[in-house]
Amino acid sequence: MTTAVTKTPAANSQTALSHFSALLAFETDCWDTHESLQADEVDFILVDVRSPALFADGHIKGAINIPHGKMTASYMKRYSQDTLFVVYCAGPHCNGADKAAVRLASLSLPVKRMNGGITGWLDEGFTLTKGE
C-alpha cells in the first residue's frame, strides 16, 4: 500500500543528514533561543523585525527592534562583522524574518531565523514583554 506520505520515497540517509544538518546552520527554534537567553553571556543579538508599534505591544525580552527595511549597510555598521543575528517576526505566516535574513546575509553578517516567531514563542508557553 502506498500513501501520500510514502508516494515520494524518503531521501537516502546521507542526503537526509546533509539536508537536515544544513538547516540547523540557517535556523534555530524558540526553545533553544529561550534557553540561550538565560546564559550569563548571550552570544547573539535577537532581533524583532516587526514594526516599532508591534514590538512595543509585545516582544521577547532581550530582543532589539530593527524592522527589516531599516537593515541598511550604514545602519548595520554599528555591529561587528562577526555578530550573529537571530531574527524573528510574527510567526510562520510572516516572511519578515526571511526578508531580514536576506538583508543581513547580503551585508555579509551571520544570521539565523528563529522558527515560529512570536506565535511559536507563545505556543511554547513563553511570555512577552511590553514597551521599548
Backbone torsions as a table, in degrees:
resi	resn	phi	psi	omega
1	MET	NA	136.2	177.1
2	THR	-115.5	131.9	177.1
3	THR	-108.4	176.2	177.5
4	ALA	-60.7	-28.9	179.3
5	VAL	-73.3	-42.5	-174.0
6	THR	-94.6	-3.5	179.6
7	LYS	-57.4	-42.0	172.5
8	THR	-98.3	119.2	-177.2
9	PRO	-63.2	150.3	175.3
10	ALA	-66.7	151.5	176.1
11	ALA	-65.6	157.4	175.4
12	ASN	-67.1	162.3	-173.1
13	SER	-58.8	-41.1	-179.0
14	GLN	-65.9	-42.0	177.6
15	THR	-64.6	-43.5	178.1
16	ALA	-62.2	-42.6	179.0
17	LEU	-60.5	-45.6	179.3
18	SER	-62.6	-45.1	-177.7
19	HIS	-63.7	-52.7	-175.6
20	PHE	-71.5	-31.0	174.2
21	SER	-65.7	-41.1	178.7
22	ALA	-63.9	-39.9	178.5
23	LEU	-55.5	-38.9	-178.0
24	LEU	-66.9	-19.8	175.6
25	ALA	-77.2	-18.4	-177.8
26	PHE	-105.0	-22.3	-170.0
27	GLU	-132.6	153.8	167.0
28	THR	-135.0	175.9	178.9
29	ASP	-122.5	173.2	-176.2
30	CYS	-62.2	-40.9	-178.2
31	TRP	-62.7	-49.2	-179.6
32	ASP	-65.0	-36.7	177.5
33	THR	-65.1	-46.9	178.9
34	HIS	-58.0	-47.7	-179.4
35	GLU	-61.9	-42.2	-178.5
36	SER	-68.2	-31.1	177.6
37	LEU	-68.5	-14.6	179.0
38	GLN	-84.1	-9.9	-177.3
39	ALA	-67.4	156.1	177.3
40	ASP	-61.3	-39.5	176.8
41	GLU	-125.7	118.1	178.8
42	VAL	-86.0	130.2	-173.6
43	ASP	-101.0	27.5	176.9
44	PHE	-156.2	166.2	174.0
45	ILE	-110.8	122.1	178.2
46	LEU	-86.7	125.3	-173.9
47	VAL	-122.8	119.7	171.7
48	ASP	-86.5	119.0	-173.3
49	VAL	-98.0	8.5	178.8
50	ARG	-78.1	-179.2	-179.1
51	SER	-67.5	156.5	175.9
52	PRO	-56.7	-35.9	179.5
53	ALA	-65.1	-45.3	178.6
54	LEU	-66.5	-39.0	176.4
55	PHE	-58.4	-46.8	-179.3
56	ALA	-64.1	-32.7	179.9
57	ASP	-69.4	-24.8	178.7
58	GLY	165.5	123.9	-179.9
59	HIS	-145.5	172.8	178.8
60	ILE	-76.9	128.4	179.7
61	LYS	-58.8	129.9	-178.4
62	GLY	99.9	-12.0	179.4
63	ALA	-80.7	153.5	170.0
64	ILE	-110.2	161.4	-178.9
65	ASN	-109.2	115.3	171.1
66	ILE	-135.1	97.5	175.8
67	PRO	-55.4	141.6	-172.9
68	HIS	-56.5	-30.0	178.2
69	GLY	-67.3	-19.2	179.9
70	LYS	-90.4	-3.4	-176.7
71	MET	-81.2	70.2	179.2
72	THR	-95.8	164.8	178.5
73	ALA	-58.1	-43.6	-178.4
74	SER	-67.2	-39.0	179.8
75	TYR	-68.7	-41.8	-174.2
76	MET	-79.1	-7.2	177.3
77	LYS	-61.8	-18.0	179.9
78	ARG	-70.0	-11.0	-178.7
79	TYR	-109.8	147.5	176.5
80	SER	-63.9	146.1	-179.8
81	GLN	-63.0	-17.3	179.8
82	ASP	-102.5	9.7	177.0
83	THR	-69.8	127.4	175.3
84	LEU	-87.6	126.3	176.5
85	PHE	-104.8	132.4	172.3
86	VAL	-112.0	116.8	-173.4
87	VAL	-106.7	146.6	174.3
88	TYR	-146.8	159.9	176.5
89	CYS	-133.2	-149.3	-174.2
90	ALA	-67.9	-39.6	-178.0
91	GLY	165.7	-166.8	-175.6
92	PRO	-64.4	-16.7	178.9
93	HIS	-86.2	-0.4	-174.7
94	CYS	-117.6	137.1	178.5
95	ASN	-107.0	15.2	178.5
96	GLY	-59.5	-38.6	178.9
97	ALA	-66.3	-37.0	176.8
98	ASP	-65.1	-42.9	178.0
99	LYS	-61.8	-41.4	178.0
100	ALA	-64.6	-42.2	179.2
101	ALA	-61.1	-40.4	177.7
102	VAL	-62.7	-45.9	-179.4
103	ARG	-61.5	-46.7	-178.2
104	LEU	-65.4	-44.0	178.9
105	ALA	-62.9	-37.2	179.3
106	SER	-67.6	-20.0	175.9
107	LEU	-94.5	11.1	179.3
108	SER	63.1	32.6	176.9
109	LEU	-104.5	137.4	178.8
110	PRO	-66.1	137.8	-176.1
111	VAL	-149.4	144.3	169.2
112	LYS	-132.0	150.9	174.9
113	ARG	-99.9	136.1	174.0
114	MET	-87.7	109.4	-179.7
115	ASN	-60.2	139.9	175.3
116	GLY	96.6	-29.6	-179.0
117	GLY	54.5	-149.1	-179.3
118	ILE	-60.1	-41.2	-179.9
119	THR	-59.3	-47.4	178.8
120	GLY	-64.3	-39.8	179.1
121	TRP	-58.7	-48.6	179.8
122	LEU	-68.2	-36.7	177.1
123	ASP	-60.5	-32.4	178.0
124	GLU	-75.9	-8.0	-179.3
125	GLY	91.0	10.0	179.5
126	PHE	-84.7	159.3	-175.6
127	THR	-104.9	164.6	175.2
128	LEU	-111.3	159.7	174.7
129	THR	-115.8	154.7	-177.9
130	LYS	-112.4	162.2	178.7
131	GLY	95.9	-173.6	-178.2
132	GLU	-74.2	NA	NA
